[in-house]
Amino acid sequence: MLLPKMCMRTTFTLLAAVAISAVQSEMEALTVEDICKQMPPNIFILRPNSCDNWVQCPSTLSGQDYDEGYCAFGLYFNKDLSRCESSEDVTCPFESTGNNDVNQCASMKDGTFLADPTNCNSYIYCMDGQEAYSNCPRDLVFHPKKGSCVYSNEYQCPKQAENLTASPICNSIPGETVFADITDCTKYQQCGQDGKLSSLQCAEGQAFNYTTLKCVARKEAVCHPLAPELEAEIEICGTEDLVREGYIADDQSCSAYYICAKQKDGKPDRKPMHLKCQEGFFFDSATWSCRDRLNVKCALDRCEGMDNKYVNVAGDCSAYARCKNGVTIASGKCDTNYFFDERTQGCTPHNISYIACSA
């Protein structure tokens, strides 16, 4: 037994007080504004820490037009139906201390140890009819029958429901409500009828559309205004039907390339490494190497990396382009039977056959 059952009474009384205080503080900290900024427009919610006060969230995130009211005498607000009903027919989540869970210590003797139903690494200690939560030491789990913390090989922890946590926000909004995750545009959240908050992930290549409350293609998604902008999804490594692996030339730069790594799930690499050849070199797809820029055929603007100079033009060794700040600003052509030489920066009668300008 790694956790002694007998501890100082004052210690656990203090723990109980802290646990209750923490729950109350969490409820008090959740304001109508905090809830409405995550909700779909015009939704009705139950005001935190009340049973008969309701609020209708604004139609826009920046709106100030909160409509609110309270139920007539003897009625509670049913958040699932958005109307007032007899208090006998409505369960108010704020009617007790603000915690909708049953107090497991209400009928227990002082000094009783109980398992925490939401976490195998913690336990509940009963004192004065109140619950005091505490954690087992690292790498240990609580054994309900032994009433102590043990090593994981001594007790198999029951599987917990994944992605489900108790959330104060679920006490105020209708059950099954779907709303955006303001921390990640590819995710969304939903409150179940049991008051648990579920965090859900859109499928690969999709994001959550704040206006339609559905997962759509990333390019079509309108993210919640408070959510971070979506990282641009790189499609250079192909599609699920045609996956590309290895070294791929950047279609926006003659000198840059991507490294598309093989993924365990067989899908395209959406975050490939992006690298660039050193100055004076272009990436050659045929050899997967950085080569002298004149030995690489590139159909993009060959003025890349050049300033106030002239360069050969792809497909015509007698033509040239004038560069400024890495882009073409003018073009021209040598006289008949003359060729442009990028190395000497002039036209020459010598036949130039750089790969860069070959047909």
N, C-alpha and C positions, 0 to 999 in steps of 0.2 A: 504494500500500500504506500503510494508515494505522496498522498495528500492527507495529512492528519485531519480526522473528523472534528476534533476539538480545537477551536480557535477562540481568541478573546472576543467576548460578546460585543464590546465597544467597537471592535474593528468591523464586524459584519453589520452592525447597526449603522455605522458610517457608510459602508458600501451600499446599503439599501437606500439610504437617504440620497446618496450621489446618483444611483441608478434612476430613482424616481425624478430627481431634479433634472437629470439629463433629458428624460423623455418629455417633461413639461417644457423645458427650454427649447427643444427641437420643435415642438408644436407651436410655441409662441413665436418662434423665429420665422415660421412659414407664413408669409403674408398673402393677401389676395393678389397683389401685384406679382409675387413670385409664381403663383399658380397660373394666373391668366397669361403670362408671357410665354408659357409653354403650350397653352391650350388652343384648339381650333377657335375661330372667331364666334362670338355670340353664345358660347356654351354657358349653361347654368351650373353654378357650383355651390356647395355648402360652405358658408364662411367658417374658417378654422376656429375651433374651440366654441362652436355654437351648435344648436340642434334645430333652430327654427329660423335662422337668418340665411338668406340666399343672396347671391350676386350673379349678375349676367356679365360675362367678360366683354370687353370692347370689340368692335368689329375689325379694328386694326391694332397692330402691336403698339403704335404710338398714341392710340386714342385714349381719351380721358373720360369717355362717356360710359362709366360704370353704372348700370342699373341695379338697384338693390332693394330689398324689402324683407319683411318678416311675416311668418305665418300667424294666423289668427289664434286666439287663446285655445290651448289644448291640442294644437296641431304641430307636427314636426315636418321639416322639409325632406322629401324623398328625392335624393340626388339622382337616383336611377331613372325616375319618371319626370323629374323637373317640376314637381308640384308639391303642395302641402297636403298631408294626410293625417289621420288620427295618430297620435303619438303611440298608441298601442300597436299600430301596424307598421311602424317604422323603427328600425334599429339605428340609433344615433351613435356614431363612432366616438363622439366626444363626451358622452354622458358620464364616463367615469373619470379617470385621471388623464385621459387623452390617449390611452393605449387600449386598443380594441381586443387585445389578447386577454384570456381569463387569467386571473391571479392564481397561480398554481399553489401558492403558499397559504391561501386564505384559510384552509382547514388543516394545515400541517403543524406538527410540533416544532418548537424552536430548535434549531440545530439540524434540521433535515436537509440533506443534499439531494437535489433533483437534476436530471439531465436537461440541458438547453435543447429544445426541439429543433432549433434552427442552426445549431453549431455544435459539432461533436468535440470541439476543442475548449468549450466553456461549460460552465455548470451554474446551477442556481442554489443559493443558500437561503434557507427560510429563517427569518427572525422577526418576531412581533407581527406575524401574519403577512409580512412583506417579502418580496423577491429581491435578492441581492445577486447580481451577476458577477462572475469572476472567470478568469481564464486559467486553463492548465498550463504548466510550464511547457516550453517549446518541445515539439515532437511528441507530446503526450495527448491522449484523448480521455474523455470522461466515461467511466464504466458505471452505468446506472445501478446495476445490482450490487456492486462492491461499494458504490458511493465514493469513489476516489478516482484520481487520474492514474492511468496506466499507459504502458507502451502500446503502440498500435497493433503489435502482433498478439496482444492479449485480448483485444476487443475489436470486432469488425463494425466500423461505423456505418449505420444505415445510409443509403443513398439519399441525398437531399435533392430537391427539385432544382434544376439548373436555371441560372439567370433570374431567380425569384427572390425578392427581398421585400420586407415590410417597408412601406413608404408612407409618410404623412400625407403626401399629395393625393393618395388613393382614398383617403378619408373624406375628401371634399368633392371629388369628381365622379360622374356616373361610371358604374362598372363596365368593363370592356371598352372604355374610351381609348382610342388610338391617338397618339400625339408625337410630335417630332422630338428627337433627342438633340438638345441644343449644344451638345459637345461633339457630335459626330453626324454628318449629313447622311452617312450610309446606314445609320441605325434609327430605330424608332422605339417607342415605349407603349405599353398597354397595361392598364389596371384591370385585374380580374375581379370577379364578384366577391372573392375572398379577401380583397384589400391588398393583395400582393402585386408588386410592380414587376413586370416582365420586360427585359431588354432584348430586343429582336434585331436581327441583322438582315439587310436586304441582300439579295442574291448577287453573285459576282457580276460586276459590270453595271450594277444598279445603285440608285441612291433614293432617299425618301423625299417625295415631293410634298412640301409643306402646304401647298394650296389644295391638293387633291387627297392628301393623307394616304398615298399609295407609293409603292416602290416602282420606279420607272427607270429607263435608261439614263445613265449619268448625264448625258448631254441634254436631256429633257428636264432634269430635276430642278425645282426651285427650292433651294435650301432655306431652312428657317433663318431669319435675319440675324439671330444671335449665334448660329452655328458657324464654325470655321469654314472657310471656302474649301471646296473640293480640290484636292490635288489633281492636276491634269493627268488623265490616265493615258499612258503612253501605249500606243497600239503598234509600234514598230516591230514588235515580236510576233505579229500575226493575230489570227483569230483562233477560236476553239476548234474550228474546222481545218485550219491550216496554220499549225504552230511553226514558228521560225526559231532556230537556236543557233548559237555561235556569234560571230562578229558581223554586224549589219551596218552598212554605211548610213550616216545621217542624211536624210533627204533635204536638209536645209543648209548643209555645210559640206564643202569638199574635204575638209580636214578632220571632221569629227566622225565618231562611230559609236555604236552601242554594243554591249556584250549581253546577249540574251541567254540567260542561264536556264538549264533544264529544270522544270518544276516537278515536284513529287506527284502532284495531282494531274500532271499531263497538260495543264493549261498554259497559255502564254505567260511569259514573264512580264508583269505590268510595272515593274520597277527596275529596268535594266540599268547597268552601269553605263554612264555616258562619259566618254573620254575624247581627247583631241590631240592630234599629232602636233609635234613641235613646229615652230615657224619655218616656213619654206618647204614643208612636207604635206602631202595630201594622202588620204586613206585609199588604199587599193583593195577593192573587194575580192579581186581574183586571187591575191596572195595573202590576204588578211594582214597587211603590213602598211607601215607609213613609208612612202617613197618620195623622192624628189618630185616636186609638183609638176615638172615638165614630163615626167614619166607616168603620169596618171591621167586618164581620160575622165573629165568631170563635166557634166552638162550644166552645172550651176554656174553662178557668177564667179569667174576665175580671178576677179579682183580681190577676193577674200585675203586678208592679211597684207594687202598692198596699199601704199599711199603715195600719190603723186608719181606713179610709174605706169608703164604700158605693159600689157600682158597679151599672150597669144589667145586666140579665140578658138573654142572647140569646133572642129569640123572644117576649118579653113586656115591653113598655115600662112596665107598671105594677108589675113586680116588681123587687126589688133584692137584692143580696148584701152581707153584711158581711165585710170583709177584715181579715186579720192576717197579717203576714209573707208577703204575696203569695199567700195561698190563702183560699178561702171558709171561714168558720167558722160562719156562720148565714145565713138567708135570710128574706125577708118580702115583703109586698105592700102597696101603697098602698090607701087606701079606694076604693070604687067611683067611677068617673069621675075618678080622680086618677092621675097618672103620675109616675114617679120621674125626677128630673133629676140625672144624675151630676155635672153642672157645679156646681149649687147645693147638692148633697148633701141634697135634700129632695123631698117629694111636692108636686106642683103640679097645679092644674086645667087648666093649659095643655097641649094635646095635644103630647106629645113624640114625635117621629118620627125619632130617631137611627137610622142604619143598624145600629148595634151591637145594638139591641134589636128591630128590626123582624122581623116573622114571615117 
